[in-house]
Amino acid sequence: MTNLYVSIDAACKMTSLGRTTMYKLISLEQVEVVKVGRRTLVKLASLEQLGII
């Protein structure tokens, strides 16, 4: 299975959450992210595990 990642802005639009809430979930390590250069990408599977999408 391929790991799919989206930008934080795209993740916010998909989940109808604000940026502050998304960053809070990231800081609490409830949402898995990966850094690619300066970009921070959110793993879609971690959003699915939380039941957000």
Contact map, one row per residue, 1 for C-alpha under 8 A:
11100000000000000000000000000000000000000000000000000
11110000000000000000000000000000000000000000000000000
11111000000000000000000000000000000000000011100000000
01111100000000000000000000000000000000000011100000000
00111110000000000000000000000000000000001111000000000
00011111011000000000000000000000000000001111000000000
00001111111000000000000000000000000000111100000000000
00000111111100000010010000000000000000011100000000000
00000011111110000010000000000000000000000000000000000
00000111111111000000000000000000000000000000000000000
00000111111111100000000000000000000000000100000000000
00000001111111111110010000000000000000000000000000000
00000000111111111000000000000000000000000000000000000
00000000011111110000000000000000000000000000000000001
00000000001111111000000000000000000000000000000000011
00000000000111111100000000000000000000000000000000000
00000000000110111110110000000000000000000000000000000
00000000000100011111110000000000000000000000000000000
00000001100100001111111000000000000000000000000000000
00000000000000000111111100000000000000000000000000000
00000000000000001111111110000000000000000000000000000
00000001000100001111111111000000000000000000000000000
00000000000000000011111111100000000000000000000000000
00000000000000000001111111110000000000000000000000000
00000000000000000000111111111110000000000000000000000
00000000000000000000011111111111100000000000000000000
00000000000000000000001111111100000000000000000000000
00000000000000000000000111111110000000000000000000000
00000000000000000000000011111111000000000000000000000
00000000000000000000000011111111000000000000010001000
00000000000000000000000011011111100000000110011000000
00000000000000000000000001001111110000000110010000000
00000000000000000000000001000011111000011110000000000
00000000000000000000000000000001111100011110000000000
00000000000000000000000000000000111111111000000000000
00000000000000000000000000000000011111111000000000000
00000000000000000000000000000000001111100000000000000
00000000000000000000000000000000001111110000000000000
00000010000000000000000000000000001111111000000000000
00000011000000000000000000000000111101111100000000000
00001111000000000000000000000000111100111110000000000
00001111001000000000000000000011110000011111010000000
00111100000000000000000000000011110000001111111000000
00111100000000000000000000000000000000000111111100000
00110000000000000000000000000000000000000011111110000
00000000000000000000000000000111000000000111111111000
00000000000000000000000000000010000000000011111111111
00000000000000000000000000000000000000000001111111111
00000000000000000000000000000000000000000000111111110
00000000000000000000000000000100000000000000011111111
00000000000000000000000000000000000000000000001111111
00000000000000100000000000000000000000000000001111111
00000000000001100000000000000000000000000000001101111
